[in-house]
Amino acid sequence: MTEPDAHILVVDDDERIRGLLQKFLVRNGFLVTTARDAAHARRILSGLDFDMLVLDVMMPGEDGVSLTRAIRETRQTPIMLLTARGETEDRIKGFEAGADDYLPKPFEPKELLLRINAILRRVPDTRAADSAPKLLTLGPIRYDIERAEMWKGEEPVRLTATESHLMRIFAARPGEALSRTQLVEELGRDKGQAQERAVDVQITRLRRKIEPDPKQPRYLQTVRGAGYMLAPE
């Protein structure tokens, strides 16, 4: 999938912003559907699948963070949150809910475009070549490096775009400790303490999916003073 082929759902209660985003993204080759609030978005999502969701946080009724959390119960579609609130704690709440990125308003449309393309590039292409799989074993978990797919027995383990990107980073260097700064850089994020804290949140979420006991991680270990390390069997 190339980025301009993607179908994006934009959810914002501001009609002017909603229209501007739709026109800008369409001009850049995307298919775009819009929703005026979370309830409207839920109705659309009940009948359509999207390649990415762009959600405003501050909406009347259900906010974007709550909607993100609900979507994550059934879908792993990449999600970007837009908000006038740029405080670190608000960003952390968004990442904890399952968002892949967070862009404070006001923002330059070109930055939004760059971030959308960066997120879509992280999404594994399930139509990958049929070459022999290279597998990492993490207890009952199997991770196919080439296909970027994770399985527990015969059941697929669904990963968000950011979780999938992290697994590819760790799988490329098993047994090597990677600092939070390195992970931020390889994820294509801006440097800073807030992004490093966001990486911690994503590591916590990933551990819940691969560890028998996330509080005592065996496979995605913390290396004191060095960062995080994937330790496959």
LUMMAR-327851 format. One record per residue (C-alpha): residue number from 1; x, y, z. Coordinates in nm, 2 decimals, decimal comma, padded with zeros to 4 digits. Layout:
REM residues N
+--------+--------+--------+--------+
| fidren |   east |  north |     up |
+--------+--------+--------+--------+
|    NUM |      X |      Y |      Z |
...
+--------+--------+--------+--------+
***
This chain:
REM residues 233
+--------+--------+--------+--------+
| fidren |   east |  north |     up |
+--------+--------+--------+--------+
|      1 |  00,00 |  00,00 |  00,00 |
|      2 |  00,14 |  00,34 | -00,10 |
|      3 |  00,04 |  00,63 |  00,12 |
|      4 | -00,17 |  00,82 | -00,14 |
|      5 | -00,39 |  00,51 | -00,18 |
|      6 | -00,50 |  00,53 |  00,18 |
|      7 | -00,85 |  00,61 |  00,30 |
|      8 | -00,86 |  00,84 |  00,60 |
|      9 | -01,14 |  00,92 |  00,84 |
|     10 | -01,12 |  01,27 |  00,98 |
|     11 | -01,32 |  01,34 |  01,30 |
|     12 | -01,35 |  01,70 |  01,41 |
|     13 | -01,65 |  01,90 |  01,55 |
|     14 | -01,52 |  02,22 |  01,38 |
|     15 | -01,68 |  02,22 |  01,03 |
|     16 | -01,42 |  02,47 |  00,89 |
|     17 | -01,12 |  02,26 |  01,01 |
|     18 | -01,29 |  01,94 |  00,89 |
|     19 | -01,34 |  02,09 |  00,55 |
|     20 | -00,99 |  02,23 |  00,52 |
|     21 | -00,83 |  01,90 |  00,62 |
|     22 | -01,04 |  01,71 |  00,37 |
|     23 | -00,95 |  01,94 |  00,08 |
|     24 | -00,58 |  01,93 |  00,18 |
|     25 | -00,56 |  01,56 |  00,21 |
|     26 | -00,76 |  01,50 | -00,11 |
|     27 | -00,52 |  01,73 | -00,30 |
|     28 | -00,24 |  01,51 | -00,18 |
|     29 | -00,40 |  01,19 | -00,32 |
|     30 | -00,59 |  01,05 | -00,02 |
|     31 | -00,94 |  00,93 |  00,00 |
|     32 | -01,11 |  01,11 |  00,28 |
|     33 | -01,43 |  01,06 |  00,48 |
|     34 | -01,53 |  01,31 |  00,76 |
|     35 | -01,73 |  01,28 |  01,08 |
|     36 | -01,86 |  01,56 |  01,30 |
|     37 | -01,83 |  01,39 |  01,63 |
|     38 | -01,75 |  01,05 |  01,80 |
|     39 | -02,11 |  00,92 |  01,76 |
|     40 | -02,10 |  01,00 |  01,39 |
|     41 | -01,76 |  00,83 |  01,36 |
|     42 | -01,89 |  00,52 |  01,53 |
|     43 | -02,17 |  00,49 |  01,28 |
|     44 | -01,93 |  00,53 |  00,98 |
|     45 | -01,68 |  00,28 |  01,14 |
|     46 | -01,96 |  00,02 |  01,18 |
|     47 | -01,97 | -00,01 |  00,80 |
|     48 | -01,63 |  00,09 |  00,67 |
|     49 | -01,27 |  00,01 |  00,73 |
|     50 | -01,00 |  00,28 |  00,70 |
|     51 | -00,63 |  00,29 |  00,67 |
|     52 | -00,59 |  00,57 |  00,93 |
|     53 | -00,80 |  00,78 |  01,16 |
|     54 | -00,74 |  01,15 |  01,25 |
|     55 | -00,93 |  01,24 |  01,56 |
|     56 | -00,98 |  01,57 |  01,74 |
|     57 | -00,95 |  01,53 |  02,11 |
|     58 | -01,17 |  01,81 |  02,24 |
|     59 | -01,52 |  01,73 |  02,10 |
|     60 | -01,86 |  01,77 |  02,26 |
|     61 | -01,99 |  01,44 |  02,40 |
|     62 | -01,74 |  01,16 |  02,37 |
|     63 | -01,38 |  01,30 |  02,33 |
|     64 | -01,11 |  01,17 |  02,10 |
|     65 | -00,92 |  00,98 |  02,37 |
|     66 | -01,23 |  00,79 |  02,48 |
|     67 | -01,31 |  00,71 |  02,12 |
|     68 | -00,95 |  00,59 |  02,06 |
|     69 | -00,97 |  00,36 |  02,36 |
|     70 | -01,30 |  00,22 |  02,23 |
|     71 | -01,16 |  00,17 |  01,88 |
|     72 | -00,86 | -00,02 |  02,01 |
|     73 | -01,09 | -00,28 |  02,16 |
|     74 | -01,16 | -00,41 |  01,81 |
|     75 | -00,93 | -00,24 |  01,56 |
|     76 | -00,56 | -00,17 |  01,52 |
|     77 | -00,61 |  00,10 |  01,26 |
|     78 | -00,34 |  00,38 |  01,30 |
|     79 | -00,47 |  00,68 |  01,49 |
|     80 | -00,35 |  01,03 |  01,51 |
|     81 | -00,49 |  01,27 |  01,77 |
|     82 | -00,53 |  01,65 |  01,71 |
|     83 | -00,57 |  01,88 |  02,00 |
|     84 | -00,52 |  02,24 |  02,12 |
|     85 | -00,38 |  02,09 |  02,44 |
|     86 | -00,02 |  02,01 |  02,41 |
|     87 |  00,08 |  01,93 |  02,77 |
|     88 |  00,29 |  01,62 |  02,83 |
|     89 |  00,03 |  01,45 |  03,05 |
|     90 | -00,24 |  01,49 |  02,78 |
|     91 | -00,01 |  01,33 |  02,52 |
|     92 |  00,06 |  01,04 |  02,76 |
|     93 | -00,31 |  00,98 |  02,80 |
|     94 | -00,35 |  00,97 |  02,43 |
|     95 | -00,07 |  00,72 |  02,38 |
|     96 | -00,20 |  00,51 |  02,67 |
|     97 | -00,54 |  00,50 |  02,50 |
|     98 | -00,36 |  00,35 |  02,19 |
|     99 | -00,29 |  00,65 |  01,97 |
|    100 |  00,01 |  00,63 |  01,73 |
|    101 |  00,09 |  01,00 |  01,72 |
|    102 | -00,03 |  01,33 |  01,87 |
|    103 | -00,02 |  01,67 |  01,70 |
|    104 | -00,10 |  01,99 |  01,89 |
|    105 | -00,30 |  02,27 |  01,72 |
|    106 | -00,23 |  02,49 |  01,55 |
|    107 | -00,01 |  02,29 |  01,31 |
|    108 |  00,12 |  02,33 |  00,96 |
|    109 | -00,07 |  02,11 |  00,71 |
|    110 |  00,26 |  01,99 |  00,57 |
|    111 |  00,36 |  01,86 |  00,91 |
|    112 |  00,04 |  01,67 |  00,94 |
|    113 |  00,10 |  01,52 |  00,59 |
|    114 |  00,45 |  01,41 |  00,68 |
|    115 |  00,33 |  01,25 |  01,01 |
|    116 |  00,05 |  01,06 |  00,83 |
|    117 |  00,29 |  00,93 |  00,56 |
|    118 |  00,54 |  00,83 |  00,83 |
|    119 |  00,27 |  00,63 |  01,02 |
|    120 |  00,14 |  00,46 |  00,71 |
|    121 |  00,49 |  00,35 |  00,62 |
|    122 |  00,52 |  00,17 |  00,95 |
|    123 |  00,21 | -00,04 |  00,88 |
|    124 |  00,33 | -00,38 |  00,77 |
|    125 |  00,23 | -00,49 |  00,42 |
|    126 |  00,06 | -00,83 |  00,47 |
|    127 |  00,10 | -00,89 |  00,10 |
|    128 |  00,47 | -00,94 |  00,16 |
|    129 |  00,67 | -01,19 | -00,05 |
|    130 |  00,63 | -01,56 |  00,01 |
|    131 |  00,99 | -01,62 |  00,11 |
|    132 |  01,06 | -01,86 |  00,40 |
|    133 |  00,97 | -01,69 |  00,73 |
|    134 |  01,22 | -01,59 |  00,98 |
|    135 |  01,08 | -01,64 |  01,33 |
|    136 |  01,15 | -01,52 |  01,67 |
|    137 |  01,02 | -01,72 |  01,96 |
|    138 |  00,90 | -01,55 |  02,28 |
|    139 |  00,76 | -01,83 |  02,48 |
|    140 |  00,41 | -01,91 |  02,33 |
|    141 |  00,45 | -01,60 |  02,10 |
|    142 |  00,59 | -01,63 |  01,75 |
|    143 |  00,70 | -01,32 |  01,56 |
|    144 |  00,75 | -01,35 |  01,18 |
|    145 |  01,02 | -01,09 |  01,11 |
|    146 |  00,97 | -01,06 |  00,73 |
|    147 |  00,60 | -01,04 |  00,75 |
|    148 |  00,59 | -00,83 |  01,07 |
|    149 |  00,32 | -01,07 |  01,20 |
|    150 |  00,28 | -01,20 |  01,56 |
|    151 |  00,10 | -01,51 |  01,66 |
|    152 |  00,01 | -01,69 |  01,99 |
|    153 | -00,05 | -02,05 |  01,89 |
|    154 | -00,29 | -02,02 |  01,59 |
|    155 | -00,43 | -01,69 |  01,70 |
|    156 | -00,29 | -01,36 |  01,55 |
|    157 | -00,18 | -01,10 |  01,80 |
|    158 | -00,29 | -00,76 |  01,68 |
|    159 | -00,03 | -00,48 |  01,70 |
|    160 | -00,08 | -00,11 |  01,65 |
|    161 |  00,14 |  00,06 |  01,39 |
|    162 |  00,38 |  00,19 |  01,66 |
|    163 |  00,40 | -00,15 |  01,83 |
|    164 |  00,47 | -00,32 |  01,50 |
|    165 |  00,74 | -00,06 |  01,43 |
|    166 |  00,90 | -00,12 |  01,77 |
|    167 |  00,90 | -00,50 |  01,72 |
|    168 |  01,08 | -00,46 |  01,38 |
|    169 |  01,34 | -00,24 |  01,55 |
|    170 |  01,40 | -00,49 |  01,83 |
|    171 |  01,39 | -00,79 |  01,60 |
|    172 |  01,66 | -00,65 |  01,39 |
|    173 |  01,89 | -00,64 |  01,70 |
|    174 |  01,79 | -00,92 |  01,94 |
|    175 |  02,00 | -00,92 |  02,26 |
|    176 |  02,11 | -00,56 |  02,21 |
|    177 |  02,00 | -00,29 |  02,46 |
|    178 |  01,85 |  00,01 |  02,28 |
|    179 |  01,81 |  00,34 |  02,46 |
|    180 |  01,49 |  00,54 |  02,47 |
|    181 |  01,67 |  00,81 |  02,26 |
|    182 |  01,76 |  00,55 |  02,00 |
|    183 |  01,40 |  00,42 |  01,99 |
|    184 |  01,26 |  00,77 |  01,95 |
|    185 |  01,49 |  00,84 |  01,66 |
|    186 |  01,41 |  00,51 |  01,49 |
|    187 |  01,04 |  00,57 |  01,53 |
|    188 |  01,08 |  00,90 |  01,35 |
|    189 |  00,97 |  01,11 |  01,64 |
|    190 |  01,09 |  01,45 |  01,76 |
|    191 |  01,36 |  01,43 |  02,03 |
|    192 |  01,26 |  01,52 |  02,38 |
|    193 |  01,16 |  01,39 |  02,72 |
|    194 |  00,79 |  01,37 |  02,63 |
|    195 |  00,86 |  01,14 |  02,34 |
|    196 |  01,09 |  00,92 |  02,56 |
|    197 |  00,80 |  00,89 |  02,81 |
|    198 |  00,57 |  00,80 |  02,52 |
|    199 |  00,81 |  00,52 |  02,42 |
|    200 |  00,78 |  00,39 |  02,78 |
|    201 |  00,41 |  00,38 |  02,74 |
|    202 |  00,43 |  00,19 |  02,41 |
|    203 |  00,68 | -00,06 |  02,57 |
|    204 |  00,43 | -00,12 |  02,85 |
|    205 |  00,15 | -00,19 |  02,60 |
|    206 |  00,37 | -00,42 |  02,39 |
|    207 |  00,47 | -00,62 |  02,71 |
|    208 |  00,10 | -00,68 |  02,78 |
|    209 |  00,08 | -00,86 |  02,45 |
|    210 |  00,40 | -01,07 |  02,46 |
|    211 |  00,48 | -01,13 |  02,83 |
|    212 |  00,33 | -01,40 |  03,06 |
|    213 |  00,38 | -01,14 |  03,34 |
|    214 |  00,42 | -00,79 |  03,21 |
|    215 |  00,53 | -00,67 |  03,55 |
|    216 |  00,82 | -00,91 |  03,54 |
|    217 |  00,92 | -00,90 |  03,17 |
|    218 |  01,12 | -01,19 |  03,04 |
|    219 |  01,14 | -01,12 |  02,67 |
|    220 |  01,13 | -00,74 |  02,65 |
|    221 |  01,37 | -00,66 |  02,93 |
|    222 |  01,47 | -00,33 |  03,09 |
|    223 |  01,85 | -00,30 |  03,10 |
|    224 |  01,94 | -00,06 |  03,38 |
|    225 |  02,12 |  00,24 |  03,25 |
|    226 |  02,10 |  00,12 |  02,89 |
|    227 |  01,74 |  00,10 |  02,78 |
|    228 |  01,53 | -00,20 |  02,65 |
|    229 |  01,63 | -00,53 |  02,50 |
|    230 |  01,45 | -00,81 |  02,32 |
|    231 |  01,56 | -01,15 |  02,45 |
|    232 |  01,41 | -01,42 |  02,23 |
|    233 |  01,45 | -01,79 |  02,31 |
+--------+--------+--------+--------+
***
